[in-house]
């Protein structure tokens, strides 16, 4: 039976000229655009892991929602990954961060960002605009 690995991800966003923008980062190979995501360490809460991953992978700090906006599962190898996803309103964009040598970061409009993401995440990203009445 596949073991379940708990992960956490953030959907980092900001509002620019009344438009919501989402930050995506490249995978470590630079081939695809993704959201900051990583494993929840022993003794760590998923929300804490989401905050840590946002800074390590994307150089972003901000206000992370108390509760996840959603959750999805996917298989990778012989393990099942359960991912809690949190919204993060970005308040600080770092010029240098832990993984800045291996990842790029880009701000995109919601609809552009959603096109790069897996279906489960597209729904969650679109909630950013729905929640703001746009």
C-alpha positions in Angstrom: 0.0 0.0 0.0 1.2 3.5 -0.8 2.3 5.6 2.1 0.8 9.1 2.4 3.2 12.0 2.4 1.8 15.2 3.8 2.8 18.4 1.9 1.7 22.1 2.0 1.6 24.7 -0.7 0.9 28.4 -1.0 -0.9 30.4 -3.6 1.0 33.7 -3.2 -0.9 36.7 -4.4 -0.8 40.5 -4.4 -3.2 43.2 -5.7 -1.7 45.6 -8.2 -3.8 48.4 -9.7 -7.0 46.6 -8.5 -5.9 43.4 -10.3 -5.0 40.2 -8.5 -1.6 38.7 -9.4 -0.3 35.3 -8.5 3.4 34.4 -8.1 4.6 31.2 -9.7 8.1 29.7 -9.5 9.9 27.3 -11.8 10.6 23.7 -10.8 14.2 23.1 -9.8 14.9 21.9 -13.4 13.4 25.2 -14.7 11.0 23.4 -17.1 7.6 24.2 -15.6 5.9 26.9 -13.6 4.5 25.7 -10.2 3.4 27.0 -6.8 5.8 26.9 -3.8 5.2 23.5 -2.2 7.0 21.0 0.1 6.8 18.4 2.7 5.5 19.0 6.2 8.3 18.1 8.6 7.8 16.1 11.8 6.3 18.3 14.5 5.5 21.0 12.0 2.0 22.2 11.1 1.0 22.3 7.4 0.5 26.1 7.6 4.1 26.5 9.0 5.5 24.3 6.2 3.6 26.5 3.6 5.1 29.7 5.1 8.6 28.1 5.1 8.3 26.9 1.5 7.1 30.3 0.3 10.3 31.9 1.6 12.8 29.1 0.7 11.5 28.4 -2.8 10.0 31.8 -3.9 11.5 34.4 -1.6 8.1 35.5 -0.5 6.8 36.5 2.9 3.3 37.5 3.8 0.0 36.8 5.6 -1.0 33.2 5.3 -4.7 32.2 5.9 -5.3 30.2 9.1 -7.2 27.5 7.2 -6.3 25.8 3.9 -8.4 27.0 0.9 -8.3 23.4 -0.3 -6.6 20.1 -0.4 -5.7 17.6 -3.2 -4.0 14.3 -3.5 -1.7 13.0 -6.2 0.5 9.9 -6.7 4.2 10.3 -7.2 6.2 7.1 -7.5 4.9 4.7 -4.9 3.7 7.3 -2.5 0.5 9.3 -2.3 0.9 13.0 -1.5 -1.8 14.9 0.3 -1.3 18.6 -0.2 -2.9 21.4 1.9 -3.1 24.6 0.0 -3.1 28.1 1.6 -3.6 31.6 0.3 -0.8 34.0 1.1 -1.1 37.7 0.7 2.4 38.7 -0.1 3.8 41.6 2.0 7.5 41.3 1.2 9.3 40.1 -1.9 13.0 39.2 -1.2 15.6 40.1 -3.7 17.7 37.0 -2.7 16.4 33.8 -1.1 17.6 30.3 -0.5 16.7 28.8 -3.9 17.2 31.9 -6.1 20.0 30.3 -8.0 17.8 27.4 -9.2 14.3 28.9 -9.5 12.8 31.9 -11.2 9.8 33.8 -9.9 7.2 35.5 -12.0 4.0 37.5 -11.2 1.1 36.6 -13.5 -2.6 37.5 -13.8 -4.9 34.8 -12.2 -6.0 33.4 -15.6 -2.5 33.1 -16.9 -1.1 31.5 -13.7 -4.0 29.0 -13.7 -3.1 27.7 -17.1 0.2 26.4 -15.8 -1.3 24.5 -12.9 -2.9 21.2 -12.3 -6.7 21.1 -12.5 -7.2 20.9 -8.7 -5.2 24.1 -8.3 -6.8 26.0 -11.1 -10.1 26.0 -9.2 -8.4 27.3 -6.1 -6.5 30.0 -7.9 -9.7 31.3 -9.5 -11.2 31.6 -6.1 -8.9 34.6 -5.4 -10.9 36.7 -7.9 -14.3 35.2 -7.0 -13.7 36.0 -3.4 -13.0 39.6 -4.2 -16.2 40.1 -6.2 -14.3 40.8 -9.5 
